Amino acid sequence: MYNKQIDSTFVYKAVKAKKMKSTLLLLLIPFLLSAQPEKNAGLLEMGMRNTYSTFSAAGYPGMGIGGQMRLRILERLNTEWFADWITTDIAKLGRRTDAHIGWSVLFYPIQKKKIEPYLIAGHCFDYTKVRINNTGIIDQSDRFMNRWSSAAQMGIGSHWHISQVFNFSLSSQYMVHLGSDVHTHIHDNRLHIEEHKEEGFSLEGHLLFTLSLNIKLANLW
């Protein structure tokens, strides 16, 4: 009788200890998961961006707004799909408008938690329109020139992860046009526009600086 009581007490304590271990393990699961290295592949992001275009028309800079979506296909390889609308005031004599719709590939040579530098290269389709303003002396407001073409861009950039959800991104890229481009120059206080047709690449282009704020939406795989 005494041995049976000892056996039942031992079994009770063993079962109780097992339940405590199971409860403790369940409580530790969130901490164990958070301690695992963060997987970036499959990350989907959306963002808003501002773009500054240097010497885009007769040496005058342009400012623009836009949006982008990123889908990271590998740990060190990301894709970016973007659209920009850039306007340039050409000495009050005219206005240039550029619309860019394209994609880029981002490669991360090193991976950091807070600051993440990258190399970027891509392609876009762009629409350019230059209209001459009415200066009050000669009405040329009906004069304009536009064209559709494509361009390639390449540069460097970096992400700054301000939290687990948000990040700032800053990049600098040089864009070269494929085909024709609309050129402008000022002579005798008048704006002149003309279309230059190039065979292949035109080294004359835009130096673009882009600052964006992005939010992580989901991890797709």
Buried (B, 14 or more C-beta within 10 A) or exposed (E): EEEEEEEEEEEEEEEEEEEEEEEEEEEEEEEEEEEEEEEBBBBBBEBEBBBBBBBBBBEBBBBBEBBBBBBBBEBBBBBBBBBBBBBBBBBEBBBBBBBBEBEBBBEBEEEEEEEBEBBBEBBBEBBBBBBBBEBEEEEBEEBBBEBEBEBBBEBEBBBEBEEEEBBBBEBBBBBBBBBBBBBBEBEEEBBBBEEEEBEEEBEEBBBBBBBBEBEBEEEEE
